Amino acid sequence: MANLTSTKFEQIKKDILSRRFTPLYLLEGDETYYIDEISNLLEEHVLRPEEKSFNQTITYGKDISPLEIKMAAKRYPMMSEFQLIIIKEAQNLSDIDALEDYVENPSASTILVLCYKGKKVDKRKRIGKLFAKHTHFTADRLRDYEVTPWIDQYLKAKGRVIDPKATQLIADYLGNDLSKIANEIDKMLINVKADVAVIGMNHIEQNIGISKDYNIFELQKAIGQKNFNKSIQITNYFASNPKQHSIIPLIANLYGYFSKVYSYHHIKSKPRKDIALQLGINEFFIDDYKQASENYAPLMIEQIFAFLKYYDLRSKGVDDTGTEDGQLMIEMVVKILRISEIPHQLKLV
């Protein structure tokens, strides 16, 4: 299911490709992928190549003042229907409120694009309310459960199909930075032949550099199965490669994983489709969570949450004299695997 951000992006994209432009585009928020995509689409489709030299201006917020923007925007295009002005890093403008009078009455022959990355214009202020009358797009980071559907859709749009395990591997390894994900996928597709029916784990390992055997996805699965040997083998690999496998994201991933296992206990009687939707996973992985729930009762998971918090603090130097992260990882995973052996009175050390 598409989220609101991607749905609005697709509508704006459709309008641009159909040459239904608006005089003002405020592209704001933390997810720079969408901001860059819309800006690039406008750069590609508003003007013909021969019109760009006189009618296209691309600059940065720190290099231009609001007054200069207004003066440029009020100019008429030369031998073209429109002129296009793109302000990248517009969050660095000295005073965006100074654009109020122009935003209230923009030139119909100018398309002004403000790429306001990492910040949002205050919608309670007059400038925010004025921008709302035009194309005001807020690009929020996708939630973790929204990343895998986005990857599937991104590849589908390119005419490719990916195995669910490979999708999950990309999401676990690259997080929710869509620009980074798209870049890695595009590089991979250069090397994966068009006649490959389904992109699998081997393609990810060979082209993105993620081990199909030693990754957070396989570690979570091994811990869920209470496979002690495999869990420790993967954790030892992480400990030996700290630059690629830091303890902080590991703790965050395990917290997310066990949160889903905890939730599964309360919804396991529901239809599989509903379970997948509520957990934010592909139905393909439900059996993995079922098995993990059989190995970890709710009380045990609550104790695991306490472990994760404890090791998060130690990794940040709280009550720890300098234990290496690798050693902390191994200790933490061993304690999780042996949780059933721990008495009801929680012991952390």
Protein Blocks (a to p, Z undefined) as FASTA:
>chain_A
ZZfklmmmmmmmmmmmnopacfbdcdedjblmlmmmmmmmmmmmmpcfklmmmmcccddf
klpcfklmmmmmmpccehiabdcdddehkllpfblmlmmmmmmmccfkbccddddehiac
dfkbmklmmmmmmccdddddddfklmmmmmmmmmmmnopacdfklmmmmmmmnomafklm
mmmmmmmmmmmcfklmbacfklmmmmnopafklcfklmmmmmmnopaklmmmmmmmmmmm
mmlmcfklmmmmmmmmmmmmmmmmmmmmpcfklmmmmnopafklmmmmmmmmmmmcfklm
mmmmmmmmmmmmmmnopapahiafklmmmmmmmmmmmmmmpcfbdcfZZ
